[in-house]
């Protein structure tokens, strides 16, 4: 059985954990692509496109971020 987690709104202090989680999940999903080279691009997109316009919900387990979802006007 999975351990319980909590959902909460994104906080500005979650940025580094969000970027790290994005990087790790995309590395696993697409191991042939060098996502390390895309971190600066993603951080800029996160700050300028997603955080200002999307609702972001964080999943947290034992004080650590284990997931997040961004929901914007298009629903994603």
N, C-alpha and C positions, 0 to 999 in steps of 0.2 A: 504494500500500500504506500502511496506517495505521502510525503510529509506535507502538512498544510502550508499555505503561503497566504500572504495578505496583498490586496490590491490597494493602491493609493495613488494620488495625483503626483505627477512628475514635479521635482524641485530642481532649481538651477544647480544645486550641488550634486545632482545625479549625472551631470554631463559626462564626466570621465568614465563612470561605470557603464553608461549607455554606449559610449563609443567602444569601449573594451568588449562589451557583450556583442555588439554588432560585428566587430572584427572577428571574434572567435567563432561565431555562428556561420558567418560567410566563409571563413577559412575551411570549416568542416563541410559545408554544403558544396563548395566549389574549390577543391584543393589545387586545381591546376591554374587558378588565377591568383596573382600576387596582390592581395588586398592591403598588405602593409603599405604599398605604394599609393593607395587610395585613401588613407586615413585623413590626410589634410583636407582632401576634397569632401569627404563625408562629414568631418567636423564642421566645415564651413556650411555645407548644406543643412546640417542639423541646426546650427545656430541661426541661419538666415531664412531658411524655408520651412522647417518643421516646427521648431519651438515657438516661433511667433504666431503660427496659424493653426496648428493642430492641437487637439486634446491628446495628451500623453498620459497613459496609465502604466504604472510600474508594478510588477509582481516582485514581492520581496519575501525571502525566506531566511530566517535566522539572521536578520539584519543585512543580508546581501541581495543585490538585484539578481533575479533569475530570469527576468523577462520584461518586455515592455511592448506596448502597442501604440501606434500613432493613428489618430483618426482625424482626417481633415474633411473639407467640403465634398471631396469625391468619395468619402467613406473609407479610405485607406490611409 
